[in-house]
Amino acid sequence: MRANEIKEVLRRQPFQPFRIRLSTGQKYEVRHPEFVALTKTSLFVGEPASNDDFPDQMIQCDLMHVVAVEPIEMTRSP
């Protein structure tokens, strides 16, 4: 997948949380656009270990291995 395609998803208003699926089968959820850093060849996804507002680590994903970007269905509280 190209960096421009990811950039478009990140800039959508309102922001829609999404899941990155890699060719290895790994999946990473992006729940906020500020938890992502993008270069021409890589995507860095912030992975929180808890329900914290800040990521504990950044996972590097080679854009060559990103095979899908899928919206995450958000459940609403009654």
C-alpha positions, 0 to 999 in steps of 0.5 A, spaced: 500 500 500 502 507 498 503 512 503 498 517 500 493 511 501 494 511 508 494 519 509 487 519 506 485 515 511 488 518 516 485 525 514 478 523 513 473 527 517 470 525 522 476 520 523 474 513 522 478 508 527 481 503 522 485 496 522 491 495 519 492 488 516 499 485 514 501 480 509 504 476 515 497 476 518 498 481 524 493 486 525 494 493 528 488 498 530 489 505 529 484 508 534 486 516 533 490 519 528 495 522 532 497 514 534 500 514 527 507 516 524 508 515 516 514 515 512 514 513 504 516 506 506 513 505 513 507 506 518 509 506 525 503 505 529 502 506 537 500 500 541 497 502 548 498 496 553 492 499 557 486 504 556 491 509 556 491 516 552 498 514 550 502 509 546 507 505 550 510 503 544 511 504 536 510 498 531 514 499 525 510 496 519 513 496 512 508 499 507 509 493 502 506 488 507 500 492 508 495 488 505 488 492 507 485 497 511 479 496 514 474 500 518 473 498 526 466 498 528 465 502 534 460 500 539 455 505 542 453 506 549 446 506 550 
